[in-house]
Amino acid sequence: MEQIIRNLGKVGKGIRLFDQIGTESIKLESNKIIDGFDVTHLKYKLLH
């Protein structure tokens, strides 16, 4: 995997997507952030 793209919107309480992935650190570099009306688009590059 080389990048992570997240689209965040308001949906009540929401779901915690990354609680069960372990304790290893992941280094990310923010590539792009687009703020929309009811959603925010986030794009991150994974650093190795």
NUPA-182182 format. One record per residue: z, y, x of N, C-alpha, C in turn; residue number from 1; residue in three letters. Coordinates in Angstrom, 2 decimals. Layout:
# NUPA-182182
(site (Z, Y, X), (Z, Y, X), (Z, Y, X), NUM, ALA)
...
***
This chain:
# NUPA-182182
(site (0.00, -1.16, 0.84), (0.00, 0.00, 0.00), (0.00, 1.23, 0.90), 1, MET)
(site (-0.82, 2.21, 0.57), (-0.93, 3.42, 1.37), (-0.42, 4.67, 0.66), 2, GLU)
(site (-0.38, 4.62, -0.68), (0.09, 5.80, -1.40), (0.75, 5.41, -2.71), 3, GLN)
(site (1.56, 6.33, -3.23), (2.20, 6.16, -4.52), (1.81, 7.36, -5.38), 4, ILE)
(site (1.36, 7.09, -6.58), (1.03, 8.15, -7.53), (1.95, 7.97, -8.74), 5, ILE)
(site (2.69, 9.01, -9.09), (3.62, 8.99, -10.22), (3.25, 10.09, -11.19), 6, ARG)
(site (3.22, 9.74, -12.45), (3.00, 10.71, -13.52), (4.27, 10.74, -14.34), 7, ASN)
(site (4.98, 11.85, -14.31), (6.28, 11.97, -14.96), (6.18, 12.83, -16.21), 8, LEU)
(site (6.69, 12.30, -17.30), (6.73, 13.05, -18.54), (8.06, 12.84, -19.23), 9, GLY)
(site (8.37, 13.68, -20.17), (9.63, 13.56, -20.91), (9.49, 12.48, -21.98), 10, LYS)
(site (10.34, 11.45, -21.88), (10.30, 10.35, -22.85), (11.71, 9.92, -23.22), 11, VAL)
(site (12.59, 10.86, -23.43), (13.97, 10.51, -23.79), (14.78, 10.16, -22.56), 12, GLY)
(site (15.54, 9.06, -22.61), (16.39, 8.65, -21.50), (15.58, 8.16, -20.31), 13, LYS)
(site (14.44, 7.56, -20.53), (13.61, 7.07, -19.45), (14.08, 5.75, -18.88), 14, GLY)
(site (13.31, 5.23, -17.93), (13.59, 3.97, -17.27), (13.67, 4.23, -15.77), 15, ILE)
(site (14.72, 3.71, -15.12), (14.88, 3.87, -13.68), (14.03, 2.79, -13.00), 16, ARG)
(site (12.87, 3.19, -12.46), (11.90, 2.23, -11.93), (12.27, 1.68, -10.55), 17, LEU)
(site (13.04, 2.40, -9.76), (13.25, 2.01, -8.38), (14.67, 1.53, -8.08), 18, PHE)
(site (15.44, 1.18, -9.08), (16.82, 0.71, -8.86), (16.88, -0.68, -8.24), 19, ASP)
(site (15.91, -1.52, -8.48), (15.98, -2.93, -8.08), (15.05, -3.29, -6.93), 20, GLN)
(site (14.65, -2.33, -6.09), (13.68, -2.64, -5.04), (14.32, -2.90, -3.69), 21, ILE)
(site (15.63, -2.85, -3.58), (16.30, -3.13, -2.32), (16.88, -1.88, -1.69), 22, GLY)
(site (17.36, -2.04, -0.45), (18.05, -0.93, 0.22), (17.28, -0.38, 1.42), 23, THR)
(site (16.14, -0.96, 1.73), (15.35, -0.48, 2.86), (14.78, 0.91, 2.58), 24, GLU)
(site (14.84, 1.79, 3.57), (14.31, 3.15, 3.41), (12.80, 3.15, 3.41), 25, SER)
(site (12.24, 4.04, 2.62), (10.79, 4.24, 2.57), (10.54, 5.71, 2.89), 26, ILE)
(site (9.68, 5.98, 3.86), (9.36, 7.36, 4.22), (8.08, 7.77, 3.50), 27, LYS)
(site (8.15, 8.91, 2.81), (7.03, 9.41, 2.04), (6.69, 10.83, 2.48), 28, LEU)
(site (5.41, 11.16, 2.37), (4.94, 12.53, 2.61), (4.25, 13.00, 1.34), 29, GLU)
(site (4.71, 14.10, 0.78), (4.13, 14.62, -0.45), (2.72, 15.15, -0.17), 30, SER)
(site (1.73, 14.61, -0.89), (0.34, 15.04, -0.71), (-0.10, 16.06, -1.74), 31, ASN)
(site (0.37, 15.87, -2.99), (-0.12, 16.72, -4.07), (0.86, 16.73, -5.22), 32, LYS)
(site (1.09, 17.89, -5.80), (1.92, 18.02, -7.00), (1.15, 18.90, -7.98), 33, ILE)
(site (0.94, 18.37, -9.19), (0.26, 19.12, -10.23), (1.20, 19.17, -11.43), 34, ILE)
(site (1.59, 20.38, -11.82), (2.50, 20.57, -12.95), (1.68, 20.86, -14.19), 35, ASP)
(site (1.73, 19.96, -15.17), (1.01, 20.13, -16.42), (1.93, 20.58, -17.54), 36, GLY)
(site (1.43, 20.58, -18.76), (2.19, 21.04, -19.92), (3.42, 20.17, -20.18), 37, PHE)
(site (3.23, 18.86, -20.33), (4.34, 17.94, -20.59), (4.42, 16.83, -19.56), 38, ASP)
(site (3.76, 17.00, -18.43), (3.74, 15.95, -17.41), (3.61, 16.58, -16.03), 39, VAL)
(site (4.19, 15.92, -15.04), (4.03, 16.33, -13.64), (3.42, 15.17, -12.88), 40, THR)
(site (2.34, 15.41, -12.15), (1.65, 14.39, -11.38), (2.07, 14.54, -9.91), 41, HIS)
(site (2.58, 13.46, -9.34), (3.05, 13.47, -7.94), (2.26, 12.43, -7.15), 42, LEU)
(site (1.81, 12.80, -5.96), (1.09, 11.89, -5.09), (1.74, 11.90, -3.72), 43, LYS)
(site (2.13, 10.71, -3.23), (2.81, 10.58, -1.94), (2.05, 9.62, -1.04), 44, TYR)
(site (2.01, 9.94, 0.23), (1.46, 9.05, 1.25), (2.65, 8.30, 1.87), 45, LYS)
(site (2.51, 6.98, 2.02), (3.54, 6.18, 2.67), (3.39, 6.33, 4.18), 46, LEU)
(site (4.48, 6.66, 4.86), (4.47, 6.80, 6.31), (4.99, 5.51, 6.92), 47, LEU)
(site (4.33, 5.03, 7.95), (4.73, 3.76, 8.58), (5.43, 4.02, 9.88), 48, HIS)
***
